[in-house]
Each structure stands twice: as C-alpha cells, then as structure tokens.
Amino acid sequence: MSSNYAQISATAQIKPMAAKLKGIFVSAATAGTITVYDSARASTSDAKVIDTFAAVAGSNYNFFDGMYTNKGLYVVISGTVSCTIAYE
C-alpha cells in the first residue's frame, strides 16, 4: 500500500484513527524534539509510540514494516523542527 504524508513544523494530529507509522524525515531542526503518541484526540496522556528524541536535520527514520497504532497518530514537536511523517 502506498503511504500518505504530512509535512509539519508544529504539533499535529496526523490521523484520528488506527494508523501505521512508516517513517519520519527531519528536514530542519534547531534544538527540537519529536514524540509520537497513539492518540485519536491529541492527548499526551495516551501511550507513546516513540518516546521523545532529539530531531537531527537530514535524518530519515524508516519503520519498514510500519508501527501500528490503535487509536490514532499524534505527533508532538518541541523547539524548531520541520519534518515529514509517512503513514497509512
């Protein structure tokens, strides 16, 4: 199946239902972090799919088989980060 994508530079609800995270490409970052939650309602109280990590410009994080979420895909950006989220 082909991927959808969302280019973001701020916290965003990527998909409000079950999803498959396929990758993250960081195009620019200055002291920024990314955290990914399994959330359909933009909640940081829901389970983390990926704990907070330092975003590095030019880095590509591939999840070849995908990482499934049950509720949704919510990405929290702190600091200055521009990234593309690939998902189904």
C-alpha positions as CSV (number, residue, x, y, z in Angstrom):
1,M,0.0,0.0,0.0
2,S,1.3,3.5,-0.8
3,S,2.0,5.9,2.0
4,N,0.3,9.2,2.9
5,Y,2.4,12.0,4.2
6,A,2.1,15.1,6.3
7,Q,4.8,17.8,6.4
8,I,4.6,19.5,9.8
9,S,6.6,22.1,11.8
10,A,4.3,22.1,14.8
11,T,2.4,19.6,16.9
12,A,-0.3,17.9,14.8
13,Q,-2.9,15.2,14.9
14,I,-1.8,13.2,11.8
15,K,-4.6,10.7,11.8
16,P,-7.5,10.4,14.3
17,M,-8.0,6.6,13.9
18,A,-5.9,3.5,13.7
19,A,-2.7,4.1,11.7
20,K,0.6,2.7,10.5
21,L,3.6,4.9,11.0
22,K,6.1,4.2,8.2
23,G,8.7,6.8,8.7
24,I,9.9,10.3,9.7
25,F,12.2,12.6,7.7
26,V,13.6,15.6,9.5
27,S,14.4,18.3,7.0
28,A,15.4,21.0,9.6
29,A,15.8,21.2,13.3
30,T,17.3,23.5,15.9
31,A,17.2,22.1,19.5
32,G,14.0,20.3,18.6
33,T,12.4,17.1,19.8
34,I,9.7,14.8,18.4
35,T,7.3,12.5,20.4
36,V,4.7,10.2,18.8
37,Y,1.6,9.1,20.6
38,D,-1.2,6.6,19.9
39,S,-3.9,9.1,20.3
40,A,-7.1,10.0,18.4
41,R,-7.8,13.1,20.4
42,A,-4.4,15.0,20.6
43,S,-3.7,13.7,24.1
44,T,-0.3,13.3,25.7
45,S,-1.9,11.1,28.3
46,D,-2.2,8.3,25.7
47,A,0.5,5.7,25.1
48,K,3.7,6.8,23.5
49,V,4.6,5.0,20.3
50,I,8.0,6.7,20.2
51,D,9.4,8.4,23.3
52,T,10.9,11.9,23.0
53,F,14.0,12.1,20.8
54,A,16.2,14.9,19.6
55,A,15.5,15.7,16.0
56,V,18.5,15.9,13.7
57,A,18.3,17.7,10.4
58,G,18.8,15.4,7.4
59,S,17.8,12.3,9.4
60,N,15.5,9.7,8.0
61,Y,13.8,7.2,10.4
62,N,12.3,4.3,8.5
63,F,10.0,1.8,10.0
64,F,9.9,-0.7,7.1
65,D,7.2,-2.9,8.4
66,G,5.4,0.0,10.0
67,M,4.5,0.7,13.6
68,Y,0.7,0.3,14.2
69,T,-1.4,2.5,16.4
70,N,-4.8,1.5,17.7
71,K,-6.3,5.0,18.4
72,G,-4.6,7.4,16.1
73,L,-1.3,9.2,15.2
74,Y,-0.4,12.3,17.2
75,V,3.0,14.0,16.8
76,V,4.3,16.5,19.3
77,I,7.0,18.9,18.2
78,S,9.1,20.9,20.7
79,G,11.6,23.5,19.7
80,T,12.1,24.2,16.0
81,V,11.5,21.1,13.8
82,S,10.3,20.6,10.2
83,C,9.6,17.0,9.3
84,T,7.6,14.8,7.0
85,I,5.6,11.9,8.5
86,A,4.9,8.9,6.3
87,Y,1.9,6.9,7.3
88,E,-1.1,4.7,6.3
